[in-house]
Amino acid sequence: MTPLTAGEIMVAEAARQIRDGEKVFVGMRLPLIAFVVAKRTHAPNAIGLFELGMVRDEPAPELLYTMGDPPNVRGATWSARTVDIMGLLARGEVDAGFIGGAEMDRHGDLNTTAIGPDRAHPAVQLPGSGGAADIASLAKRLIVIMPHDKRRLRERVDFVTTPGHGSTPGWRARVGLRGGGPDVLITTLGVFRFPEGRAVLASYHPGASVERVRAETGWELEVVPDVHETETPSEAVLTIVRGYDRDGFWTRRAE
Amino acid sequence: MTPKVMSMAEAVRRCVPDGASVALGLALEPAIPFALVHELVRARRRDLRLIGPISDMAFDILISAGCVAEIDAAWVGNVSAGLAHGYRRAMEKGIPRRIVVRDHSNLSIGLSLLAGALGSPYIPTRSLLGTDLARANGTFREAPSPFDGTPTLLLPAIEPDVAVLAVQRSDEDGNAQLWGPWGISQEAALASKAVIVVADELVDRSVIRADPNRTVAPAFKVAAVVVQRGACHPSPLQDRYGRDHSFFHAYHDATRSAEGYAAWAKEWILDLPDHEAYLAKLGPRWEALVAQERAR
């Protein structure tokens, strides 16, 4: 039996976040595979939206490296413009969106722009928002997927590329953001929820523990009373993931 | 009418002077006009202002070659491989030069170009409110809606000097037809003072007229039509050729140092006279990408 990887656990957990019939911004990397799993298991009627201007009601038949790969375009039900698809998001018609991040604070604010105090002279230049800041601003629910690392899960991030819940209650409503903000954070070690606008550990993955998560988290860890082990992906789910990402390009890579 | 069909070198000479603002890579991951990017490097263009959404690898090549002074973009990196080493060197160390970046999101860059396309001075959005991105961009302004008082972010119009459209087919007038997702291609083309069309195939006018919904912008916006097969490699062009994933990954690995970039650029750009030589160098690897897409 091939050992379970963090990538596979994260894909399975991400798939659970997609509810049947929902319209979901599927994004990049692991969520592309989560969409496949959700469609073939509990959410056959989910719809995938892609920011380059596409809608699909069935996943691409083969592994995608980017959302613009020809297999993802072939079989699409709508092929249009970025402002059209983002317009649906801005209107509040998209249920959930997935994004990744380089660093996050406990309020779910994400930095994908630059590390260091001065944006113009960064210590580390990161690629930037892409569509992530829009998805985080405007989707009803946001699901974030990140490697778990003390240097990435920080008390404060250097630059807020992508808005979370802000450091004071009611911040999103005050600044005028209409989307719901971070709902779930899935890391390589566990799953967090944001009940009061702050990240609280809900489960730790098989092989991890609350202590290990605490040691690897840059803020003082909060834990839900019934914290438990993350559900192990079923055989059926693993078969889908391993059949789709045959070489493990996304789900068996070293993070 | 002046003939518009010309070589890539001629199109760059006529339409992209030093200091020009250039919108390219507008369909996001597919249809990126790498052949034109390479020609800009060969022509040693300087002080360009690049405008685009995600620029998979293309902006990194131009930054590393010293062609770029300013960037208005949502994302500069290598989509399936990771960070952009050349962008990092420029921003972190000023190698080969310092560049000015105005951060965007995919929606904000699309909307800014849409404002330009509509002849509107600005456009409001409810995205990005309260973020450092909105502040750091330096050109956005927060203001309550005059209609209901709710917070909005105002994005000034962007009107590039030239937009580059890489497409499957065009007629000689520049009626360019792209299929697959358009990203922000149409907004950029309509907002720009001029358009360069890079077409995989030149077709008769009757082909366009039989199917005008695929045409991105009217031909009178177009200043140059370059007919070049394979111009988007290593990015894909729907129904023509697939994405060369490992080429992106090899670039990522090869360009970790400035010397590594220089060697890569010598091998894949500077030592080659034109894009046909590039395709010949790719050899069977190129044929396989075409065959793969034809078989579908």
Interface residues (C-beta under 8 A of the other chain):
Chain A: M28 F50 E51 L52 G53 M54 Y65 T66 M67 G68 D69 P70 P71 V73 R74 A76 S79 A80 R81 T82 V83 M86 L89 A90 T113 A114 R119 A120 H121 P122 A123 V124 Q125 L126 P127 G128 S129 G130 G131 A132 A133 D134 S137 L138 F159 V160 T161 T162 P163 G166 W171 R172 R174 V175 G176 L177 R178
Chain B: A27 L28 E29 P30 P53 I54 D56 A73 A74 W75 V76 G77 V79 S80 L83 A84 Y87 R88 A90 M91 E92 V101 D103 H104 S105 N106 L107 S108 G110 L111 L114 T125 R126 S127 L128 L129 G130 T131 D132 L133 A136 T150 P151 T152 W179 G180 P181 W182 G183 I184 S185 Q186 E187 S235 P236 Q238 D239 G242 R243 H245 E293 R296
